[in-house]
Amino acid sequence: MRKSEADAFYAELQSKVSDEDLRRIQRQAFAGMLWSKQYFHYDVTEWLDGDPAQPQSPRTRLSGRNGEWVHANMEDVISMPDKWEFPWFAAWDWAFHLTTLAYLDPENAKDQLILLCQCWYMHPNGQLPAYEWNFGDVNPPVQAWAALRLYDIERRQKGEGDRKFLENVFTKLLLNFTWWVNRKDPRGLNVFQGGFLGLDNIGVFDRSAHRR
């Protein structure tokens, strides 16, 4: 019965895909999105303080990895790139995953983007955490693009987009953009450089370095 229900779900979702091989490939990709969810728990303060039953952590830990993110305390089930090869939190990738997840489960996709904008993720200065081994690294504000994509995908599916969702995330994403543009364009020249540039972790510039 569950198999028949899944076949019916994908038959409607892929009604405009005529090629059988393409439908199979897309369905496998969609299945990967649905299965690649993972429990993510990271209490930065607890990490900095160390385990009370163990020897005291070195003081250098307080100024090391994520030392400026003491507000961060995540404990959620979120979409991951790949639970085997890529099983860690990364906000950049998360945004792109949600634009695919929206075709399958738009409510869950919206809920996850709203979650990313909450105060236990977002820094008080407006920055969104980059990835778990260095929350403070600088990523472009792709979450705003993702929010618009989620709106457009649902509008095409249902005939009407979720304006309340956009209102919900707008202020937080505006704060994130303001943080980013002040960091990357402090002189107001409207010229940006660095970042991933489509090369992911082998960018030709150090995206964390201040530009002059």
PESULUR-V581321 format. One record per backbone hydrogen bond with DSSP energy under -1.0 kcal/mol. NH is the residue of the N-H (numbers start at 0). CO is the residue of the C=O. Records with the same first field share a line. If there is no record, write none. Layout:
BEGIN
NH=CO, CO
END
This chain:
BEGIN
4=0
5=1
6=2
7=3
8=4
9=5
10=6
11=7
12=8
13=9
14=11
16=13
22=18
23=19
24=20
25=21
26=22
27=23
28=24
29=25
30=26
31=27
32=28
33=29
34=30
35=31
36=34
37=77
39=75
41=73
43=71
46=42
47=43
48=44
49=45
53=50
60=57
61=58
63=60
66=63
68=65
71=68
72=119
73=41
75=39
77=37
79=35
81=85
85=81
87=85
90=129
93=89
94=90
95=91
96=92
97=93
99=96
100=96
101=97
102=99
103=100
104=100
108=104
109=105
110=106
111=107
112=108
113=109
114=110
115=111
117=114
120=117
121=117
122=126
125=122
129=134
131=88
133=130
136=133
141=139
145=141
146=142
147=143
148=144
149=145
150=146
151=147
152=148
153=149
154=150
155=151
156=152
157=153
158=154
162=160
165=161
166=162
167=163
168=164
169=165
172=168
173=169
174=170
175=171
176=172
177=173
178=174
179=175
180=176
181=177
182=178
183=179
184=180
187=184
198=195
201=198
206=204
208=205
END
